């Protein structure tokens, strides 16, 4: 199944790279900004598909002495570069399109229609390939990695479906230009595409940036702290750090001040209990350092038995 997903993604990436080159060339020759906007959106999706492919390839790689965490941040790094590139490109196209509202350029409608219909065919075929590669099947397995892969492929499928819809709208715009001579429809479409793509991309840019900065993301840090403090033998918690290295994992660490000196076996049981509770809310990797009252901040009094 993994090999099949990999081969499908490679095929779709190749088809869309060829499409991007063809659309940019057609956009330049025809003078259509909507076609160029669609081309760069396709290029953004090629990068998104590449992220999906990287996730499958590197997901199978073992950690090493050099890469002790493996390639856990590869997804967020690629997502950040991809979304930053898309936002900058779309801002440029938006600026060019607004300039064209005041200085309309002649547009070769037949080239726009042919190029966008080819794009519609390629995007439609890519959507078909991704949909018939297990995307529409929802298997219920305990393996979290398998579930993430399905989401990965579904995301790629939705990207291509969106591209197909944009290509269709560019083709319709080309028909309007050809029959009615309404050149401004191309500019209006490219403005709408640019705004839509920026709006869709900004949350990913923000999320990936903060993930690379080791932010806690949407995780409730207070909930985690209170969960640890509920344990009878924990006096206080300090230096609590939570970070989300990728879209599916939560990592963290904390110093736990204990109420009394416990044996190593008792400490291990306590930490195991805490880890079980944290796993229930999605925290799979959590390092704890137990400490004596020497490090207490008196935030919680130890109960007397």
KAMOKA-V864058 format. One record per pair of residues at least 24 apart in sequence whose ideal C-beta (glycine too) atoms are under 6 Angstrom apart, sorted by the first residue. I is the first residue (numbers start at 1). J is the second residue. Records with the same first field share a line. If there is no record, write none. Layout:
BEGIN
I=J / J
END
This chain:
BEGIN
5=153
6=56
8=129 / 133
9=49 / 52 / 53
12=49 / 126 / 129
13=46 / 49
15=122 / 126
16=42 / 46
17=46
19=119 / 122
23=115 / 119
26=111 / 115
29=111
30=107 / 108 / 111 / 112
31=105 / 107
32=107 / 112 / 186
33=97 / 190
34=170 / 173 / 186 / 189 / 190
35=112 / 115 / 170
37=93 / 190 / 193 / 194
38=166 / 170
40=89
41=197
42=163
44=86
45=159 / 163
47=82
48=159
49=156
51=78
52=152 / 156
55=152
72=245 / 246
73=245
75=246
76=208 / 211 / 212 / 246
79=204 / 208
80=208 / 209
83=201 / 204 / 205
84=205
86=201
87=198 / 201
90=194 / 197 / 198
93=194
94=194
97=187 / 190 / 191
100=187
101=187
104=183
107=177 / 183 / 186
109=174 / 177 / 178
112=174
113=171 / 174
116=167 / 170 / 171
117=171
119=167
120=164 / 167 / 168
123=160 / 163 / 164 / 167
124=164
126=160
127=160 / 161 / 164
130=156 / 157 / 160
131=157
148=248
211=244
214=243
216=242
217=244
219=250
227=277
228=274
233=258 / 259 / 270
235=259 / 296 / 300 / 302
236=296 / 297 / 299 / 300
250=282 / 283
251=285
252=283 / 286
253=287
254=288
255=289 / 291
256=288 / 290
257=291 / 295 / 296
258=290
259=302
END
